[in-house]
Amino acid sequence: MTFISLHARTLMSVLLVVVSLYLWFRYRKDDRAGTGLVLALLGLTFFLRWYWMDDLEGNVDTSTWLASTLSVRHYPDSFWKLLNYSDSRPLTVFPLWAATWFGVDAGYRTAECVGVICWLGTLFFTYRALTLYVSNSLAVLLTWVLCLFIGTTWNNEHTAYNSEHFSIFLIAVATYAYLSFEKKGRTTALKAFGTGFLLGSLLFAKFQNVPMGLVVAGFMMTSLYRKKDFRSLAFLVSGGILPTIIVNIIFWSHGKLDEFWVNYVWHYILYSYTTEFQPLSVGERFNPIRAGRFLLSAVQSRAILSALLLVLTGGVAYAAFSAPQGSFVRTIRLFTLLLLAASMYAIIQAGNPFHHYALYIFHPLILAAGAWLTAPRSRAVPLLGGALLLAAVGQGVWNLNTTPAPVISNYPQSEKQIIQTILNNSTEQDRLVVWGWVDRWHQYTVRPCGYRLAHTHLMYMKSDLFSRRMANFLEDMEANKPAIFVDAAIDRYSVIEGLEKPHDTFPEVKSYIDRHYQPLAIIDSVRIYRRIR
């Protein structure tokens, strides 16, 4: 650790402590903080993350989205490619694509900035939602707790841009819209339609978060029905189904309606509810002990998560012996608990131990903690709030002082040779197919995908969809005619060891490559081919 790095860490740590003490004293005095203070906290959160950003792959999924962005920009039918070359998550790729409209290069640093911006939006709407049922000063304090995590975590699964970032932002906006309606008791048809449209769009950000959207939609529909606001109810439902209708019409117009249902729905049903991708049984996936261990296994979030869970437990226990609250508070408490349960479902249902899944829990957990700390005269509330803030500050300071220094390169010399070989034998107008799971090579070579996915590991798995995937692969290879084909199906370059199968394991693929490509080089057991016809 250099002197400059140590100096920066110390200054940042002191700054976090000073800001936290300031917010605590404001909370104890019950000062009404303005939106300006919250925006300043969000600015500080962005700075804390920006300081440590580098332009290297933090998570393979980020490389997937960057490769998709390259492809969307490369092909003339950009919107159609967005729907088909985004691993069925076009709204994950869309923010990266949109950033390029303003002349921004889509790289790993840009992607992380986009992820942080999504979090800042989530934090703002979290704060706005909290102000509907807790004091303004407590809302600021709870928002700052989440800022401390977002601003200081250095776990690559947390920081690297992924589907969860934009998904959680959509959920936060829709949640605020519902809670605002629940508080005021009225809405407009346009707002109801917009809320429904956001919720209906969740499918196109990530399939696993759909249950969270259903919780929000279910509560809002029930409330509208009870208030006999059938007009707004109709607009809410219409908005919810419109995104799927639009996308279905687009696929139908291309004569590929079945591909929507296979790739957007059936594929993710198999991913979520079978052992095709993960051998864990349903019982093992939903084992509460396993789920708890998984949530608390990331040291960069363990203290904050533990404190939030303890605060929520304490709030529930205190509420059980306190005076009954009004119907609004009771509704909010039930809603936040069910939203929290849906977030846990989204995290553990697939059975994969990926910590970026755990990001789903923070927004509903903060909302739930606030919902059960709604007894302003209780001594328990400041005690629980103080304990939560202390844990969050401790987590933030620990994170800052253990953040690894940025590195210049994290891949071996042989990989540099592979990348250089691709560069020397193709141009930026040529397409690349990597048989394996090394999506970053698209980004490092600036070569778009010649196949609709940046990876081919789905081809190795026994599945009812195998014939469909093989047909898609061969169809894309023939339509796009990628100039370079790289077989990197070896453990050294595999995300999951033992998963890979070389291309010549599959007769159809071997036959196609033998007919249209010639060997170019073998580097570190990676075979590189150039198209000849």
SVG drawing of the C-alpha trace seen along z (x, -y; Angstrom):
<svg xmlns="http://www.w3.org/2000/svg" viewBox="-65 -21 69 57">
<polyline fill="none" stroke="black" stroke-width="0.4" points="0.0,0.0 1.6,-3.3 1.7,-6.4 -0.7,-8.2 -3.1,-5.3 -2.8,-5.1 -3.4,-8.8 -6.5,-8.6 -7.9,-5.7 -7.4,-7.6 -9.0,-10.8 -12.0,-8.9 -12.4,-6.9 -12.4,-10.1 -14.9,-11.7 -17.3,-8.8 -17.1,-9.0 -17.6,-12.8 -20.6,-12.7 -22.1,-9.8 -21.8,-11.8 -23.4,-14.8 -26.3,-12.8 -26.7,-11.1 -26.9,-14.5 -29.4,-15.7 -31.5,-12.6 -31.4,-13.0 -32.6,-16.6 -35.1,-15.4 -34.0,-18.1 -35.8,-18.1 -33.1,-17.5 -33.7,-18.7 -33.3,-16.9 -30.0,-18.9 -28.4,-17.0 -29.4,-13.6 -28.0,-14.6 -24.8,-15.6 -24.6,-12.1 -25.2,-10.5 -22.4,-12.6 -20.1,-11.4 -21.1,-7.8 -20.2,-8.2 -16.8,-9.7 -16.0,-6.9 -16.6,-4.3 -15.1,-6.4 -11.8,-6.8 -11.0,-3.0 -12.4,-2.2 -10.2,-0.6 -10.8,0.6 -10.4,4.3 -12.9,7.2 -14.3,7.5 -17.0,10.1 -17.5,12.2 -21.1,10.9 -19.9,7.4 -17.9,8.6 -21.1,10.3 -23.0,7.0 -20.1,5.1 -19.8,7.7 -23.5,7.3 -23.1,3.5 -20.4,3.9 -22.7,6.1 -25.7,3.8 -23.6,0.9 -22.0,2.9 -25.0,4.4 -27.3,2.2 -30.5,3.6 -29.5,2.4 -32.8,2.7 -33.4,6.2 -29.9,7.2 -30.5,5.6 -33.4,8.1 -31.5,11.1 -27.8,10.5 -28.3,9.6 -28.8,13.0 -32.5,12.1 -31.8,9.1 -32.0,6.1 -32.7,3.6 -29.4,4.7 -27.5,3.8 -29.6,0.7 -27.9,-1.7 -24.5,-0.8 -25.6,-1.3 -27.3,-4.6 -24.0,-5.8 -22.3,-5.4 -24.8,-7.9 -23.0,-10.6 -19.5,-9.6 -18.6,-7.6 -16.5,-4.5 -18.2,-1.4 -15.5,0.1 -15.3,1.6 -14.9,-1.7 -17.9,-3.1 -19.9,0.0 -19.2,-0.4 -20.1,-4.1 -23.5,-3.1 -24.0,-0.6 -23.2,-3.3 -25.6,-5.7 -28.3,-3.0 -27.6,-2.7 -27.8,-6.4 -31.2,-6.4 -32.2,-3.5 -30.9,-5.3 -32.8,-8.5 -36.1,-6.6 -35.4,-4.6 -35.1,-7.8 -38.3,-9.2 -40.1,-6.0 -38.9,-6.1 -40.1,-9.7 -43.6,-8.4 -43.7,-6.5 -40.7,-7.5 -39.3,-10.9 -37.2,-12.7 -34.1,-12.5 -34.5,-8.8 -35.0,-8.4 -31.7,-10.2 -29.9,-8.0 -31.2,-4.8 -30.4,-6.0 -26.8,-6.8 -26.5,-3.3 -27.0,-1.9 -24.7,-4.6 -21.9,-3.4 -22.2,0.1 -22.6,-1.0 -19.8,-3.5 -17.2,-1.3 -17.7,2.3 -14.9,3.7 -16.3,7.2 -16.2,7.6 -19.6,9.3 -21.0,6.1 -19.2,3.5 -19.1,4.9 -22.1,3.9 -24.7,6.5 -28.5,7.2 -29.3,6.5 -28.2,2.8 -30.9,1.7 -33.4,4.2 -33.2,2.9 -33.5,-0.7 -36.8,0.2 -38.1,1.9 -37.2,-1.1 -39.0,-3.5 -42.1,-1.3 -42.1,-0.7 -42.0,-4.5 -44.9,-5.0 -47.0,-2.4 -46.1,-3.6 -46.8,-7.2 -50.3,-6.1 -50.9,-4.1 -50.0,-7.1 -52.1,-9.7 -54.9,-7.3 -55.1,-8.5 -53.2,-8.3 -53.7,-9.2 -54.3,-6.9 -51.0,-8.0 -49.0,-7.3 -50.7,-3.9 -49.8,-3.1 -46.2,-4.2 -45.9,-2.1 -47.3,0.9 -45.0,0.3 -41.9,0.3 -43.1,3.5 -43.8,5.2 -40.3,4.3 -38.7,6.2 -38.8,9.4 -36.5,7.7 -33.9,6.8 -33.8,10.2 -36.3,13.0 -35.5,13.8 -36.8,10.4 -40.3,10.8 -41.7,12.1 -40.6,8.8 -42.5,6.9 -45.5,9.1 -45.5,8.2 -45.6,4.5 -48.2,5.0 -50.4,7.2 -50.5,4.7 -51.2,1.8 -53.9,3.7 -55.6,4.7 -55.5,1.2 -57.0,-0.2 -59.7,2.4 -60.6,1.6 -60.8,-2.1 -62.9,-1.2 -60.5,-3.1 -61.1,-0.7 -59.9,-3.1 -56.4,-3.4 -56.5,0.4 -57.1,1.0 -54.2,-1.4 -51.9,0.4 -52.6,3.8 -52.4,2.4 -49.0,0.9 -47.8,4.1 -48.5,6.3 -47.6,3.7 -43.8,4.4 -44.4,8.1 -47.0,7.4 -44.6,5.0 -41.7,7.4 -44.0,10.2 -45.1,8.1 -41.5,7.4 -40.6,11.1 -43.7,12.0 -42.9,9.4 -39.5,11.1 -41.2,14.6 -39.5,15.7 -42.2,15.5 -41.3,18.9 -37.7,17.6 -39.1,15.1 -40.8,17.7 -37.9,20.1 -35.1,17.6 -36.9,15.2 -39.2,17.6 -38.6,21.3 -34.8,21.0 -35.0,19.1 -37.7,21.5 -35.2,24.3 -32.4,22.2 -34.5,21.4 -36.5,24.5 -34.4,27.5 -31.0,28.9 -29.8,28.2 -27.5,25.4 -27.1,26.2 -27.3,29.7 -28.8,28.5 -32.3,29.8 -35.1,27.3 -35.0,28.2 -31.2,27.5 -31.7,24.2 -34.3,22.9 -32.6,24.3 -32.6,21.3 -29.2,22.2 -27.6,22.3 -29.3,19.1 -28.1,17.3 -24.6,18.5 -24.6,17.4 -25.9,13.9 -23.3,13.4 -20.3,15.0 -19.2,11.7 -17.1,9.9 -17.7,6.6 -21.4,6.6 -21.5,8.9 -21.6,6.3 -24.3,4.1 -26.5,7.1 -26.2,8.6 -27.1,5.3 -30.1,4.7 -31.4,8.2 -31.0,7.6 -32.7,4.2 -35.6,5.7 -35.9,8.6 -35.8,6.1 -38.4,3.9 -40.7,6.8 -40.3,8.0 -40.9,4.5 -44.0,4.0 -45.5,7.2 -45.7,5.7 -46.5,2.1 -49.7,0.3 -51.3,1.2 -50.4,-1.1 -52.7,-2.6 -53.8,-0.7 -51.2,-2.5 -48.3,-1.3 -49.7,2.2 -50.0,2.3 -46.4,1.0 -45.1,3.6 -46.7,6.4 -45.7,5.1 -42.0,4.7 -41.8,8.1 -43.3,9.8 -41.0,7.7 -38.1,8.9 -39.3,12.5 -39.5,12.1 -36.0,10.7 -34.7,13.7 -36.5,15.9 -34.7,14.1 -31.4,14.6 -31.6,18.3 -34.0,19.9 -31.4,20.7 -29.0,22.2 -25.9,20.4 -23.5,18.8 -23.1,15.6 -22.9,12.6 -24.3,10.2 -27.6,12.0 -27.4,10.8 -27.7,7.2 -31.5,7.7 -31.9,7.8 -30.6,4.3 -33.4,2.1 -36.3,4.1 -34.4,4.7 -33.9,1.0 -37.5,0.3 -38.6,3.1 -36.2,1.9 -37.8,-1.6 -41.3,-0.2 -40.7,1.5 -39.1,-1.5 -42.2,-3.7 -42.7,-4.3 -41.2,-7.8 -41.5,-8.0 -39.9,-4.6 -36.4,-4.4 -35.8,-1.3 -35.8,-3.2 -32.7,-5.4 -30.9,-2.4 -31.6,-0.2 -30.8,-3.1 -27.6,-3.9 -26.5,-0.3 -27.2,-0.1 -25.3,-3.3 -22.3,-2.1 -22.2,1.2 -22.5,-0.5 -19.7,-3.0 -17.5,-0.1 -18.2,1.8 -17.4,-1.2 -14.2,-2.0 -13.1,1.7 -13.9,1.8 -12.0,-1.4 -8.9,-0.1 -8.9,3.3 -9.7,2.3 -7.0,3.8 -5.0,1.3 -5.9,1.1 -3.8,3.3 -2.6,2.7 -3.2,6.2 -4.7,9.4 -4.3,11.8 -1.3,14.0 1.2,13.4 -0.4,16.2 -3.7,14.3 -2.0,11.2 -0.7,13.3 -4.2,14.6 -5.6,11.1 -2.8,9.8 -3.3,12.7 -7.0,11.9 -6.2,8.2 -3.5,8.9 -5.9,11.1 -9.1,9.1 -10.5,5.6 -13.0,3.9 -15.6,4.5 -15.0,8.3 -17.0,10.5 -15.5,12.9 -16.9,16.1 -15.3,17.5 -16.2,21.2 -15.9,21.2 -16.6,18.7 -14.1,15.8 -16.4,12.9 -13.7,10.3 -11.9,11.1 -14.7,9.3 -14.0,6.2 -10.2,6.4 -10.2,6.9 -13.2,4.6 -14.7,7.4 -18.5,7.8 -20.2,11.2 -20.7,13.4 -23.0,15.6 -25.9,14.2 -24.2,15.0 -20.6,14.0 -20.1,17.5 -21.2,21.0 -21.3,22.9 -25.0,23.5 -24.2,25.8 -22.4,28.2 -25.4,28.8 -27.9,31.5 -31.2,29.7 -34.5,30.0 -33.3,26.8 -30.1,28.3 -31.3,28.7 -32.7,25.2 -29.4,23.8 -27.4,25.7 -29.7,24.5 -29.3,20.9 -25.5,21.2 -25.2,22.6 -27.7,20.1 -25.8,17.2 -22.4,18.5 -23.7,18.6 -25.6,15.3 -22.8,13.3 -19.7,15.1 -17.4,14.3 -13.8,13.8 -12.2,15.4 -13.3,18.5 -11.5,19.3 -11.8,22.5 -11.0,21.7 -12.8,24.6 -10.1,25.5 -10.1,25.2 -7.5,22.4 -10.0,20.1 -13.2,21.5 -15.4,19.6 -16.4,23.0 -13.7,25.7 -14.6,28.9 -17.5,27.4 -15.9,26.9 -16.2,29.1 -14.1,28.4 -16.0,27.5 -15.0,30.8 -16.9,32.7 -20.0,31.7 -20.2,33.2 -22.3,30.4 -19.9,27.7 -16.8,29.6 -18.2,30.1 -19.0,26.4 -15.6,25.2 -13.8,27.7 -15.6,26.5 -15.3,22.7 -12.2,22.1 -8.5,22.9 -6.3,23.2 -4.4,20.0 -2.5,20.6 -2.5,22.6 -1.5,20.6 -1.6,22.2 -3.9,24.9 -6.3,22.3 -7.0,22.9 -7.6,19.9 -9.2,20.3 -9.6,17.8 -12.6,17.9 -11.7,18.9 -15.2,19.3"/>
</svg>
